[in-house]
Structures are given as structure tokens and as C-alpha cells.
């Protein structure tokens, strides 16, 4: 905050028990004068959301996979264990709990939910006029036109580290001065391996990311590079840059989070540790920065940073994402939904690692025959129908 007398920023955290949510709680915990938590939402991790709620004294707590009685019991238990004073928050439960919470008045809603289920909370926050710190890339990707139609200038703040980096770099020049965006990728645990060597990859190997763990879906997506494909679509939607001016480069160290190349030949890069604390904090306070959120790069130590071209043959997910992104409409929803089904099937032993993206490509190809593939004036029902169609199509293929 630029003014010590300014009131704390009022925050709603969606997905507070996940990787993004727990790190957001950490940022808030270390800066209690800057934030007031108005609400928390979670899926089924009642013990953790209850402990967070008791600590932060959130007036509203939401849980998608619980009843009021179950959530109240978890909060009472957490308060008792903490020796907390009397605490009786408002409870919201059921499958639409996060959407209901997202529409409440606040200064900023951080959407840290994973997957396509976060679209409706995203739309609810935008309709409420709240600043939306978006860590859930899927809701923008599958509902791009819907999200962009609702978002006012400055209302949507990216939290993905790559897109936060691009947003920071773009402050160095005007839109007309941008030549291209350069999105960095770690390359995942299988960087440098040819396609033939990936046939026998196990789920444990796919989850052994060299730099981080972000949960099963996102970590697997990083191994297949589906995550990078989604980020290319997200960059196009966030920054209105054509796909042919968005490049992916492999940077194993993940110290440069992304770059912007300008028309005069200069490139601005944003660097920092391969963690999410800075993007999360910026999402909560944009455009202001919080001191000492994370440690900077240690320039006193010798180090080597590598950059490599993307191997599209071994990792075709990015090229496929460009294809569905350029098609627009409901196509990105099909790509995303089919992938979510295939990731589950891989971890359940029903398909191999290469089968994830191969099956997604088959579903995308099959979608061309569907009348819905030609929808352009998108509605929420169109997106949900495409999502459901793709999940059914993918399930049929992984069960065959």
C-alpha cells in the first residue's frame, strides 16, 4: 500500500487449500496489515479450510463437497484445537458454493481452483465488479469470449507465473511496441527425451517435476507440456497477441518466467526463483508490490541459464493447443476437458503417457464433425455442452 492509513485490501480466496491457495494464505499471514480475508472456499479438505478459517477469522467459509453440518463440525474442531475464541462464520456448501462466494462484495477474488469447474466462479467475480486475480487458466481458456466480454480494463490480473511475468514486462513499453511474447517452459521431467522413450513413462515419473509440485493434474500437464499449450492460449486471450507472435522456449532452470520482445530488438525478462509467491502477491495487490515476498536471484553465485527450442515431435501438445486456440469458440473447452479425463485415465493405469495427448488429439479431430464446433457467439451453455461432449468422447476412447 502506498498510504499507511489505507484500509486493508478485502480478499476472497477460492481454492484456499490447494497449492495456490495455501501460498496466498502464507502471503496474507505475513502481511496482516495489508489484507482482510472475507471468505474462503475449498473442495473436500475440510480440516485445512477450517484451520485457515479459524486463523484468519473469515466471516464466510464455503465447501463444495460438504454439508453445513460437516463444515460446522470441522470448524468447531479446529477452533477447539487452536484454543480460539468463539467463532461462528456464515457457511455455504454444495457444488455451487465457490460461485456463490465469488459473487460477494470484495476488493479482489483470487481464483486458485484447478480445472474447468472454476469458470462459473470466474464469471461471478467479474459480474460483481471485483478485481479477479486469476490463477485458474482453464476458466479463461474455455470461456475466453465470455470472460473477456465481462472483464473491464484492469479487472483481470494474471497469477500464472508466466503471464504475471509478461504483464510485468509489458509495463516497459506500449502495446504497439511489442513484437512477440516469449513464454518459458521448464521442459518437465522428460526434457530432451525423444518420443520413443516416453512410451513406458509411469505416473510416478510424470509427477517427479524437477522444480515444483502443483498437484496431480498440473504436474502431469507440465510433463506432457499440455500446461504450456494452455498457457499459449491464455497469453493470446490476456494480451491480444496473435498466436504467430507467441513463442515457447525451454528454460530448464525456470528462473526467467517469461519475456517480451519489443520492435527495437530489446527483450525484457522477468526473473526470480521458480516459485509462485511473487505472482500471487502481485495478483492480490496489483499493480503494487509487497516488500520481501520472496528472495531475489543470488547474483554472487556462478550459474548457467539454458534455453532450448521446443521439441514438437516428442511434445505435440503445444502445437495442438495453437490449433484449437486459433479455431476459437468451443474448441479450447474440448481440448481442456479431454485432457482432464486422459490425465485421470493415465494415473489409473488405463492409458500410457503418450496416450494422453494422442487421445486429446483424437477427440479434437472428432469434434470437427459436431455442429457445436462451429459456434461463434458463445454462451455458458455452449461451453458446458462442449466440455461434457469432450469428456464423454475421451472416456469412450480410454475405455476401449
Order of alpha helices (4+ residues) and beta strands (2+ residues): beta-alpha-beta-alpha-beta-alpha-beta-alpha-beta-alpha-beta-alpha-alpha-beta-alpha-beta-alpha-alpha-alpha-beta-beta-beta-alpha-beta-alpha-alpha-alpha-alpha
